[in-house]
Amino acid sequence: MKICVLGAGAWGTALAVSAASRHAVTLWARDAAQHAAMSAARQNARYLAGVSLPPSLRLATGEALAAVRGSELAIVATPMAALREQLALLHDAACPVAWLCKGVEPARAGSGAFGLLANEIQASVAPRLMAGVLSGPSFAQEVAQGRPTALVAASRHAPLRDALVEAFHGPTLRVYANDDIVGVEVGGAVKNVLAIATGLADGLALGLNARAALITRGLAEMTRFGVALGARPDTFMGLSGLGDLVLTATGDLSRNRQVGLLLAQGRTLAQAVDSLGHVAEGVYCARTVVQRARHLGVEMPIAEGVVALLDGRMQPAEAVAELMRREPGTESS
């Protein structure tokens, strides 16, 4: 299979490396200087240092459409903020398209709409595409190193689900198909917000009981939000829900968890984000998730607390105290 990965960040590079042993893979970099550096060193020192690029992996830059031409599958590996632009460019692509980003687009001025999930962006700018998402609990570094990982390929189109399985399922990477793209995308977005909360609790040394409570009640928030958007409840017990939440909330490679840890240490939000060197999607989508939840009448107190913290309206200890002061309720609510 001929595969083109658009975006040479950590995750795009890791998937390209993983698939290159079985397929003809092109990894496209927007930045010509990064492309030159990767070509010379045969590694992505900026985003995935220490991982060699296999000789079979082709590198490209320049026009994205030219890189995609002739491919049987295109993978958009950009942050959420760049997805709309990339899908607009690919609106007439002859091959199926899948994205990797996990988040919610910020509300656009004058659009009259709340922030959109990736599949809603695609329906708006490239409705004719056969499209979907590849998601699930995964750190780029471990995938590139060939460590066992399981992902979920979600789309309303069975041929695209099949293509993603064919492209990436291998000896160390299992890919499961799912037709609930809304549920898979909600899980991928909301877990980033909840990971900030869990990192905060761990940074404040609140204990393992607190971590377990945040993960469990966070899963309930995620599920309520997703069901209100049309997702199936069972999706959130799978890889893109519980699986990705546990990984991102507890794994030391999680950028969103690191934001919470740094805020607990007294760093400002700007200092925390700058120190990462990579995008932490939870910082950028938390407000939009909360705004949309309010519009739907869905209670998300943990996410609300994260937004208050990010906006500077609460200090870390205050955000935790506010959650503990909530009125008692049933576990199903």
C-alpha positions, 0 to 999 in steps of 0.5 A, a space after each residue: 500500500 502507498 501511504 502518505 503521512 502529512 506532518 512530521 511531528 512525533 506521532 506522524 513520524 512514529 506511525 510512518 516508521 512503523 508502517 515503512 517496513 511493510 508499505 511504501 510510505 512518504 513522510 511529508 514535512 511542512 518545514 523545509 528546514 526540518 525536512 533537510 535536517 531529517 534527510 541529512 541525519 535520517 532521524 527526526 531530532 526535533 520531535 522523536 530524537 534517537 529513532 532512526 528513519 528506515 531507508 525505505 521511508 521517503 521524505 518529502 516537503 513542498 506542496 502537500 497535494 503533490 506528496 499525496 498524489 498517487 497514494 492509496 491512503 493519506 494520514 493527516 498528522 497535524 495538530 488540531 489547529 491545522 486540521 481544517 486547512 489540511 482537509 480543505 486542501 484534500 477535499 478532492 483527494 482520490 484516496 481515503 483520508 484519516 487524521 490523528 489529532 485529538 481535540 476540539 477546534 476552538 469556536 471560530 469568530 462569526 461561525 455561530 457554532 461551538 468548537 467542532 470535533 474533527 469529523 464535524 470539520 471534515 463534514 463542513 470543508 470536505 464532505 465528499 472525502 472518505 474519512 476517519 480517525 486513528 486513535 487510542 492509547 499510544 505514546 509516539 516514542 513507544 510505537 516508534 520503538 516497536 513496543 506493543 500498542 493497540 489503536 482504534 480505526 474509526 469511520 462511518 466508511 467500512 473501506 477506510 476502516 479496513 484500509 487503516 487496519 491493513 496499513 498499520 496492523 502489524 507484529 507490534 501494533 494491533 488496530 481495531 475497527 469501530 464505526 462510532 467516530 463521534 465516541 472515539 473522537 470525544 474520548 481522544 479530546 476529553 482525556 487530555 483535559 482530564 489528564 491535566 486534572 490528574 497531573 495536578 492531583 499527583 503534583 499536589 501529592 493527593 494520593 492514589 485514592 484521589 487519582 483513581 477517583 479523578 480517572 473514574 469520575 472523569 470517565 463518567 464526564 466523558 461518557 455523558 458528554 459523548 452520549 449527548 453528542 450521539 456517541 454510544 456509551 460502550 465506546 468509552 469502555 474501549 481503547 479510545 475512552 478508558 484506555 487512552 484516559 488511563 494512559 494519558 492520566 498516568 503515563 510520564 510521557 503524557 504532555 497534558 499530565 505534565 501541564 498539571 504537574 507543573 501547575 501544581 509546582 507553581 509554574 504559570 500556564 505559559 511557563 508550563 506550556 513553553 517547557 514542553 516543546 510540544 503541543 498539549 491539546 488539553 490546554 487548547 480544547 478545555 474551554 471549548 469542551 466546557 462551553 459545548 457541554 454547557 450548551 448541551 446541559 451536560 455537567 462536567 465539574 472536573 473539566 470546569 475546574 481545569 478551565 478555572 485553573 487554566 484561566 487563572 480564576 483558581 489556584 491548584 488547591 482551590 480547584 481541588 477543594 471546589 470539587 470536594 465541596 460538591 453536593 453528594 450524588 448518585 454514582 450514575 449521575 
